[in-house]
């Protein structure tokens, strides 16, 4: 082997080592950065409202990261606990009656409340399954998330065919997309989880979950493969 080939081989190995290290380090670094940024963002909102006597930053020579986040989680849980009884429900009902008198605030509050109730309710089946539909034209397929059965006026107008509401995410940002009402017969359900489907959408298809199952072969396919 010539000296030039040795240099090329060594350079290729160093490059492979670097790419392997990057694959390991980059996700960890990005995850740590986003987590730290989120914790700092919540702390910056919550800590100014914590009484001085309860804020550990006033007793320690350094700031305690995450204390504001823990405080916010505690307050939210406490509000949920208080709302579960009759007195709490009465207070919430009184507050909502005040909001109903504010035209713009009323619409915003009701819309956000409905979204959170739909997404976070334990009985809700929203975004519990991924599926495929033919979009944007026949022969092209897109991943969608099953939202719910079509309801209300839309369901009434589409009464001739049973339809479901699906969310079509965009790549690489799955938080934006389109709400589509699709006939149930045109939807192909997937075995992959919503998280796996989201990873596939974010990575533009580069990250695909393993699928070890063997798909059944149709009779028509068998006939075509058999010798004449």
N, C-alpha and C positions, 0 to 999 in steps of 0.2 A: 504494500500500500504506500502510495506516494505521500510526501509531506503535505501537499495541498489537500488530498483526500482526508487525511487525519484532521486537518484544521476544519474542514467542512463538517466532518462527523462530530467533532467536539462542539462546534458552533450550534449544530442541530440539537445536540443533547442539552446544551445550556438553554436554548430556546424552549425546548420541551419542558425542562424543569421549571422555567419561569412561568410558562402557561399553566402548568399544573398547580404551581403555588398561587397564581392569580385566581384560578378557579376556586381554590379553597379560601383564600384571604378576602377576595372582593365581596362575596356575599356576607361574610361575617362582619366586615368593616361597614358595609352599607346598612346592614341590619342594626348594628350598634349605633351608628350615626343617627338613623331615623328614630330609634328608640330613645336615645339621649335627647334628641331635638324635641320629640313629643313630650317627654317628661319635663324638660325645661319650659316648654310652651305652657303646659298646664300649671306648673309652679308659678310662672310669671303672672298668671291670671288669678290664682287662688291665694297665694301667700300674702299679698297686700291686704286682704280682708281677714286674715287670721289675727286675733288679738295678740298684742305683744307678749303677754304673759305665757301664751301657749306656743309661741313660735320659737323653735329651738335655735334658729339662726341668731337670735339675740343673746343666747347664752354660750354659744360655741364660737371658736375663732374661724369657723368655715361654714359655708352654707350646706344644708342637708338636702341633697337632691332627692326628689320624689316625695318629700313630705307634703307638698301641696297636692300631688296626685292622690296620695293616701287619704288626705283630708276630704278631697272631692268625692272619692269613692265612698267614704264613710257618710258624708252628708246625703249623697244620692240614695244610699241604702236606707238611711234613717227616714228620709222623706217617703220612700216606698213603704216602709213599715208603718209610718203614721197614716199614710193614705189608705192603708188596708182596713182601718177601723171606721166607725160611723162618723166620728168627729172629723177625721182627716178628709173623708169623702165630702162632708158638708163644706169644709173650708175650700176644697178644690172646686166644688160646684159653685160656690159664691164667687171665687176668683174667675171662673170661666164665664159666669154671668156678666161680670164687669167687662171682660174682653169682648163679649158679644155686642157690646155697645160701641166698639171701636171698629169702624168699617175695614180699614186696611189691616190692622193688627189681627182682627177676627179671622180673616181669610188665611193669613199667613200661619196663625196658630193652629187652626183646624187642619190645614194641609200637612203641616209638619207632624202634628199629633197622629194623624191617620197613617202617615208613612212609618213612623216609629212603632205604632201599634201593629201594623202589618208585618214589619220586618222582625220585631223582637218578641212578639207574642209566642208563647210556648206551643200553642195549638196551631200556629201558622205553618204551612208547608212551603212558604215562599223561598225560592232559591235553594231548594233541597235536591234538585236534580238537574243534570245537564242533558241537552238533546241536540239533534241536528234538524235543520230545515233547509229547503232549497231557497237560497237567497244569494245574490240579488237577481238571479235568473235561473231557469230550469237547467239542471246539470251542474250548478255550482252550489256547494253546501257550506253552511255557516253554523258555528256553535252558538247555542242560545241557552239561557237559564230559565227554567220553568217558574213562572211567577204564581199564577193561580188560575182557576177556571174563570172564564170571561163572565163578568157580572154587569148588572144594571142595564142601561139603555143599549149599550153595545151588544150585549148578549141577546137582547130583545130583537134588535135589527138583524142579527146574524142567526136567528132562530132556526133557519133551514138547515144549518150544519153546526154540529157541536164544535166549539172552538175553545182554545185556551190562550191565556195571555203569556207571552214570552218576552224576555229581555235579551236583545241582541247587543253584546258588548263590542266595543271597537278595540283595535290593536294600535299601540301597546297599552292604552289606558282603558281598562275594563269598567271604570266608574262612569263612563259616558257611553251612550249607545241609543238604541231605538226600542220603543215599545211596540210590539207587533201582536195582532190577533190572528192566530193561525188555526185552520181546521185540525182537529186532533188527529185525523187520519194521515195528515201530512207531516207529522212530527215523529222522528225516530229517537226513542229514548236511549241514553247511553249509560253504561255501567260505571264509568268513571265518576268520581266525586266532583262537586262544584269546585273545590279547591284545585283539583288536578286540571279541570277544564279551564279555570282562570289562569293557571300557570301556562297552559298551552296558548291561550290568547295573548298573554303578556309577552311571551317569548316569540310570538309570530310563528308558532309551530315547531320551534327548535327543541322545546322540552315537551316530550310526549310520554304519558304514563304507560307502563308495561301492560300488555294485554295478553296473558298466557292462555286465555280460553280459546277453544277451537270452535269456530263458527260452524253451524250445520250446513251441509251442502244441499241445495235444493234439488228436486227431481229433474228440473229442466237443465240444470248445470251438469248433472250426472249423464243425462241423455246426450248432451253435446260432447262430453268427454269420451263416451263409449265409441269404439270403432264401428264403422258401418258394416 
